[in-house]
Amino acid sequence: MKVDGRYTRTIWVEADGATVGTIDQTLLPHRYATIQLKTVQDASHAIKSMQVRGAPLIGAVAAYGVALALRQDASDAALERAYAQLFATRPTAINLKWALDEMMAAVRNRAREERVDAACKRAQEIADEDVEINAAIGRNGLALIEEIAATKKPGAPVNVLTHCNAGWLATVDWGTATSPIYQAHDKGIPIHVWVDETRPRNQGASLTAWELGQHGVAHTVIPDNTGGHLMQHGLVDMVIVGTDRVTAQGDVCNKIGTYLKALAARDNAVPFYAAVPSSTIDFTFGDGIAEIPIEQRGSEEVATMTGRTADGRIETVTVVPDGSPVANYAFDVTPARLVTGLITERGVMTATREALAAAFPERVGR
């Protein structure tokens, strides 16, 4: 995707062939800066502090984190330590474990002198595969947008509502929920995106709006509570969200507030889709509400907000009374019954155990 008109990815290997570069997303949208990851500790900190976030990108960073660990020490003990350290950074996104398991499979039975090259190769493959998967999700989702566009008056845009950031910043490139949007825009289909601000952390306002603007996609930032009103007045043609984990029966775990959008969409007959790379499908879980661990993050994410002042300073201010308790659940689960369809790299399918198992038989039990 584009930053200042130049194509880029969210993660890359630097010119020295060993250091990993990525974007510090905690500084967006007011400042674009990159960071260098040289150790597994750097990779773990980047994930935990949310300098990098989004399930697919977390997986890619974790993969490179294993490679960085093995550069320092290629022993079995170091490999196990790296796995445990990276696995502990974020509990909800299944891509993290998937990527770590892929890395373990790639290096565990190799001689020590072969492990670094094997790890670097598999990490690069995971990043490249993510790009291809998201491009395919975009092509499959594009067909849904084209169907709606065909019913519109000439020049009238397809209005898509999204939640949080499931854009290219959350992946290696293209994004999941945004991939169909970018492909529609690049094809010349009029499209407009309603961007939920997505409290806490404002990842819609700070990240989704920034990247859509960089690519020239028409969009409007709205408070999280506005989506239902827009749907009631026929101003939303479809909802597309991302996901951090999808269960075997099609329940979708995504940023807190997604469930409320799905309820509003169902009440107003608005199609509700989740964009799902296969690495986010967890066939070991059935009932998402009962089984998926929901991360609870620090109270400061709710109690404070960071922004740019009129004179250009970046400041953090407190927005709740001193002493008021704060709860910060990072995700919620949308039951499969509220999901119109899952947009995957292998097509659009119903959110059912049967459809997922038929499309991804190799992942059943993983």
C-alpha positions as CSV (number, residue, x, y, z in Angstrom):
1,M,0.0,0.0,0.0
2,K,1.0,3.6,-0.1
3,V,2.7,6.0,2.4
4,D,3.3,9.5,0.9
5,G,2.7,8.0,-2.5
6,R,5.3,5.2,-2.1
7,Y,4.4,1.5,-1.9
8,T,5.4,-0.1,1.3
9,R,4.7,-3.1,3.6
10,T,4.4,-3.0,7.4
11,I,7.4,-5.3,8.0
12,W,10.6,-5.9,6.1
13,V,14.2,-7.0,6.5
14,E,16.7,-4.1,6.6
15,A,19.7,-3.8,4.2
16,D,22.0,-5.6,6.7
17,G,19.9,-8.8,6.2
18,A,19.4,-9.3,9.9
19,T,17.5,-6.4,11.4
20,V,13.7,-6.3,11.0
21,G,12.0,-3.0,10.2
22,T,8.4,-2.1,11.0
23,I,6.2,0.9,11.6
24,D,5.7,2.3,15.1
25,Q,1.9,2.5,15.0
26,T,1.6,4.1,18.4
27,L,2.8,7.4,16.8
28,L,0.2,7.5,14.0
29,P,-1.5,9.5,12.6
30,H,0.5,12.5,13.7
31,R,3.9,11.1,13.0
32,Y,5.2,8.3,10.7
33,A,8.3,6.6,12.0
34,T,9.8,3.2,11.8
35,I,11.6,1.1,14.4
36,Q,14.2,-1.6,14.2
37,L,13.9,-5.0,15.8
38,K,17.2,-6.7,16.5
39,T,16.4,-9.2,19.3
40,V,13.5,-11.3,20.4
41,Q,13.0,-8.9,23.3
42,D,12.5,-6.1,20.7
43,A,9.9,-8.1,18.9
44,S,8.1,-9.0,22.1
45,H,8.0,-5.4,23.3
46,A,6.7,-4.2,19.9
47,I,3.8,-6.7,20.1
48,K,3.0,-6.1,23.8
49,S,3.2,-2.3,23.6
50,M,1.1,-2.3,20.4
51,Q,3.8,-0.6,18.3
52,V,2.6,-3.4,16.0
53,R,-0.9,-4.8,16.2
54,G,-3.5,-6.7,14.1
55,A,-3.6,-10.4,14.2
56,P,-1.8,-11.2,10.9
57,L,1.0,-8.6,11.6
58,I,1.4,-9.9,15.1
59,G,2.0,-13.4,13.6
60,A,4.6,-12.1,11.2
61,V,6.5,-10.1,13.8
62,A,6.5,-13.2,16.1
63,A,7.9,-15.3,13.2
64,Y,10.7,-12.8,12.7
65,G,11.1,-12.7,16.5
66,V,12.0,-16.4,16.5
67,A,14.5,-15.9,13.8
68,L,16.1,-13.0,15.7
69,A,16.3,-15.2,18.8
70,L,18.1,-18.0,16.9
71,R,20.6,-15.5,15.6
72,Q,21.7,-15.0,19.2
73,D,21.4,-18.6,20.3
74,A,20.3,-21.5,18.1
75,S,19.9,-24.0,20.9
76,D,16.7,-25.9,21.8
77,A,16.5,-24.0,25.1
78,A,16.6,-20.7,23.3
79,L,14.0,-21.7,20.8
80,E,11.6,-22.8,23.6
81,R,12.3,-19.5,25.5
82,A,11.6,-17.4,22.4
83,Y,8.3,-19.3,21.8
84,A,7.2,-18.8,25.4
85,Q,8.2,-15.1,25.5
86,L,6.4,-14.2,22.3
87,F,3.4,-16.4,23.0
88,A,2.8,-14.5,26.3
89,T,2.6,-11.1,24.6
90,R,-1.1,-11.1,23.5
91,P,-3.6,-13.8,24.5
92,T,-6.5,-13.3,22.0
93,A,-5.2,-13.3,18.4
94,I,-4.8,-16.9,17.2
95,N,-2.3,-15.9,14.5
96,L,0.4,-15.5,17.1
97,K,0.3,-19.1,18.1
98,W,-0.2,-20.2,14.5
99,A,3.0,-18.4,13.4
100,L,5.0,-19.6,16.4
101,D,3.9,-23.2,15.7
102,E,4.9,-22.8,12.0
103,M,8.4,-21.5,13.1
104,M,8.8,-24.4,15.5
105,A,7.9,-26.9,12.8
106,A,10.4,-25.3,10.4
107,V,13.4,-25.4,12.7
108,R,12.9,-27.9,15.6
109,N,14.4,-31.0,13.9
110,R,17.3,-29.2,12.2
111,A,20.9,-29.0,13.1
112,R,21.8,-25.8,15.0
113,E,23.9,-24.4,12.1
114,E,20.9,-24.7,9.8
115,R,18.3,-23.1,12.0
116,V,18.9,-19.4,11.4
117,D,18.6,-19.8,7.6
118,A,15.5,-22.0,8.0
119,A,13.9,-19.6,10.4
120,C,14.5,-16.5,8.2
121,K,13.2,-18.3,5.2
122,R,10.0,-19.4,7.0
123,A,9.4,-16.0,8.5
124,Q,9.7,-14.4,5.0
125,E,7.3,-17.0,3.6
126,I,4.8,-16.2,6.4
127,A,5.0,-12.5,5.5
128,D,4.7,-13.2,1.7
129,E,1.8,-15.6,2.2
130,D,-0.1,-13.1,4.2
131,V,0.1,-10.6,1.3
132,E,-1.2,-13.2,-1.1
133,I,-4.0,-14.3,1.3
134,N,-5.2,-10.8,1.8
135,A,-5.1,-10.0,-1.9
136,A,-7.3,-13.0,-2.5
137,I,-9.7,-11.9,0.3
138,G,-9.9,-8.6,-1.5
139,R,-10.7,-10.2,-4.8
140,N,-13.5,-12.3,-3.2
141,G,-14.9,-9.3,-1.3
142,L,-14.7,-7.1,-4.4
143,A,-17.4,-9.3,-6.0
144,L,-19.7,-8.4,-3.1
145,I,-19.1,-4.7,-3.6
146,E,-19.6,-5.0,-7.3
147,E,-23.0,-6.6,-6.7
148,I,-24.1,-3.7,-4.6
149,A,-22.6,-1.1,-7.0
150,A,-24.7,-2.5,-9.8
151,T,-27.8,-1.6,-7.9
152,K,-26.7,2.0,-7.4
153,K,-27.4,5.1,-9.5
154,P,-24.5,6.1,-11.7
155,G,-21.8,7.7,-9.6
156,A,-23.4,6.9,-6.2
157,P,-20.9,5.3,-3.9
158,V,-21.1,2.0,-2.1
159,N,-21.1,2.9,1.6
160,V,-19.1,0.4,3.8
161,L,-18.9,0.6,7.6
162,T,-15.9,-0.8,9.3
163,H,-14.7,-1.1,12.9
164,C,-11.3,-0.8,14.4
165,N,-8.3,-1.2,12.0
166,A,-8.4,-4.3,9.8
167,G,-6.4,-2.5,7.1
168,W,-2.9,-3.0,5.7
169,L,-1.4,-1.7,9.0
170,A,-2.9,-4.7,10.7
171,T,-1.4,-7.1,8.2
172,V,1.7,-7.2,6.0
173,D,-0.1,-5.5,3.1
174,W,-3.6,-5.0,1.7
175,G,-5.4,-5.6,5.0
176,T,-8.3,-7.9,5.5
177,A,-11.5,-5.9,5.8
178,T,-10.0,-3.1,3.7
179,S,-8.6,-5.3,0.9
180,P,-12.0,-5.4,-1.0
181,I,-12.3,-1.6,-0.4
182,Y,-8.9,-0.9,-1.9
183,Q,-9.5,-3.2,-4.8
184,A,-12.8,-1.6,-5.5
185,H,-11.3,1.9,-5.3
186,D,-8.4,0.9,-7.6
187,K,-10.9,-0.5,-10.1
188,G,-12.7,2.9,-10.2
189,I,-15.9,1.8,-8.3
190,P,-17.2,4.8,-6.3
191,I,-16.8,3.8,-2.6
192,H,-17.1,5.6,0.7
193,V,-16.1,4.2,4.1
194,W,-17.7,5.0,7.5
195,V,-14.8,4.7,9.9
196,D,-15.7,4.0,13.5
197,E,-13.3,5.9,15.8
198,T,-13.1,2.7,17.8
199,R,-12.5,3.6,21.5
200,P,-10.4,2.8,23.3
201,R,-7.1,3.5,21.4
202,N,-9.0,5.1,18.5
203,Q,-7.6,2.7,16.0
204,G,-10.2,3.6,13.5
205,A,-9.7,7.3,13.7
206,S,-5.9,7.1,14.1
207,L,-5.0,4.2,11.7
208,T,-7.9,3.3,9.3
209,A,-8.6,6.9,8.5
210,W,-4.9,7.6,8.0
211,E,-4.3,4.7,5.6
212,L,-7.5,5.3,3.6
213,G,-6.4,8.9,3.2
214,Q,-2.9,7.9,2.1
215,H,-4.5,5.7,-0.6
216,G,-7.1,8.4,-1.6
217,V,-10.2,6.4,-0.5
218,A,-13.2,8.6,0.4
219,H,-14.1,8.2,4.1
220,T,-15.7,9.8,7.1
221,V,-14.7,9.2,10.7
222,I,-17.7,8.7,13.0
223,P,-18.2,8.1,16.8
224,D,-18.7,4.5,17.6
225,N,-22.3,5.0,18.5
226,T,-23.3,6.4,15.1
227,G,-23.4,3.2,13.0
228,G,-26.9,2.2,14.0
229,H,-28.3,5.6,13.2
230,L,-26.7,5.4,9.7
231,M,-28.1,2.0,9.1
232,Q,-31.6,3.1,10.1
233,H,-31.4,5.8,7.5
234,G,-30.1,3.6,4.6
235,L,-26.6,5.1,4.7
236,V,-24.8,1.8,5.1
237,D,-24.8,-0.8,2.3
238,M,-22.6,-3.3,4.1
239,V,-20.4,-3.8,7.1
240,I,-17.0,-5.4,6.8
241,V,-14.8,-6.1,9.8
242,G,-11.7,-8.0,10.5
243,T,-11.2,-10.7,13.1
244,D,-8.5,-11.9,15.6
245,R,-10.0,-15.4,15.9
246,V,-12.8,-17.3,14.3
247,T,-14.1,-20.5,15.9
248,A,-14.9,-23.8,14.2
249,Q,-18.6,-22.9,14.2
250,G,-18.0,-19.4,12.8
251,D,-18.1,-17.1,15.8
252,V,-16.1,-14.0,15.2
253,C,-13.9,-12.4,17.8
254,N,-12.9,-8.9,17.0
255,K,-12.3,-5.5,18.6
256,I,-14.7,-4.6,21.3
257,G,-17.9,-3.1,19.9
258,T,-18.1,-5.4,16.8
259,Y,-21.0,-7.3,18.4
260,L,-23.0,-4.2,18.7
261,K,-22.5,-3.3,15.0
262,A,-23.6,-6.8,14.1
263,L,-26.8,-6.4,16.1
264,A,-27.6,-3.1,14.4
265,A,-26.9,-4.6,11.0
266,R,-29.2,-7.5,11.6
267,D,-32.0,-5.2,12.8
268,N,-31.7,-3.1,9.7
269,A,-31.1,-5.9,7.1
270,V,-27.5,-4.7,6.4
271,P,-25.1,-7.4,5.3
272,F,-22.4,-8.1,7.9
273,Y,-19.2,-9.7,6.7
274,A,-16.0,-10.6,8.5
275,A,-12.8,-10.8,6.4
276,V,-11.0,-14.0,7.6
277,P,-7.5,-15.2,6.6
278,S,-7.3,-18.9,7.3
279,S,-4.6,-18.4,9.9
280,T,-7.3,-16.8,12.2
281,I,-9.5,-19.9,12.1
282,D,-9.2,-21.9,15.3
283,F,-10.8,-25.3,14.9
284,T,-10.0,-26.2,18.5
285,F,-12.6,-23.8,19.8
286,G,-16.4,-24.2,19.3
287,D,-18.3,-21.7,21.4
288,G,-16.5,-18.4,21.0
289,I,-18.3,-16.6,23.9
290,A,-17.5,-19.4,26.3
291,E,-14.0,-20.3,25.2
292,I,-12.1,-17.5,23.6
293,P,-9.9,-15.7,26.2
294,I,-10.7,-11.9,26.1
295,E,-7.7,-9.7,26.8
296,Q,-8.2,-7.0,29.4
297,R,-5.8,-4.2,28.9
298,G,-4.7,-1.3,31.1
299,S,-7.1,1.3,32.4
300,E,-5.1,4.1,31.0
301,E,-6.3,3.3,27.5
302,V,-9.8,4.2,28.6
303,A,-9.0,6.9,31.1
304,T,-6.7,8.9,28.8
305,M,-6.6,10.1,25.3
306,T,-3.6,11.3,23.2
307,G,-3.8,13.9,20.4
308,R,-2.2,16.9,18.8
309,T,-2.8,20.3,20.2
310,A,-3.4,23.4,18.1
311,D,0.2,24.4,18.4
312,G,1.4,21.0,17.2
313,R,2.3,19.3,20.5
314,I,1.4,15.7,21.2
315,E,-0.3,15.5,24.6
316,T,-2.0,12.9,26.7
317,V,-5.0,14.0,28.8
318,T,-7.2,12.3,31.4
319,V,-10.9,12.1,30.5
320,V,-12.4,10.3,33.6
321,P,-12.6,11.5,37.2
322,D,-9.8,10.6,39.5
323,G,-10.6,7.4,41.4
324,S,-13.3,6.1,39.0
325,P,-12.7,2.4,38.2
326,V,-12.2,1.5,34.6
327,A,-12.8,-1.7,32.7
328,N,-11.0,-2.3,29.4
329,Y,-12.1,-5.4,27.6
330,A,-10.3,-5.4,24.3
331,F,-12.5,-7.8,22.3
332,D,-16.0,-9.2,22.0
333,V,-17.5,-12.2,20.2
334,T,-20.1,-11.9,17.5
335,P,-22.1,-15.2,17.3
336,A,-22.1,-16.9,13.9
337,R,-25.9,-16.4,13.6
338,L,-25.3,-12.6,13.1
339,V,-22.7,-13.0,10.4
340,T,-23.9,-12.9,6.8
341,G,-20.7,-14.4,5.5
342,L,-17.0,-14.9,6.0
343,I,-14.7,-13.5,3.2
344,T,-11.7,-15.8,3.0
345,E,-8.9,-16.4,0.5
346,R,-10.9,-19.4,-0.7
347,G,-14.2,-17.6,-1.3
348,V,-17.1,-16.2,0.6
349,M,-18.9,-18.7,2.8
350,T,-21.5,-19.0,5.5
351,A,-20.4,-18.8,9.1
352,T,-20.9,-22.5,9.8
353,R,-18.7,-25.4,10.9
354,E,-19.6,-27.3,7.8
355,A,-18.6,-24.5,5.4
356,L,-15.3,-23.8,7.2
357,A,-14.3,-27.4,7.4
358,A,-15.0,-28.0,3.8
359,A,-13.0,-25.0,2.7
360,F,-10.0,-25.6,5.0
361,P,-9.8,-29.3,5.7
362,E,-6.1,-29.1,6.4
363,R,-6.8,-26.8,9.4
364,V,-9.4,-28.9,11.1
365,G,-8.1,-29.8,14.6
366,R,-5.5,-27.0,14.5
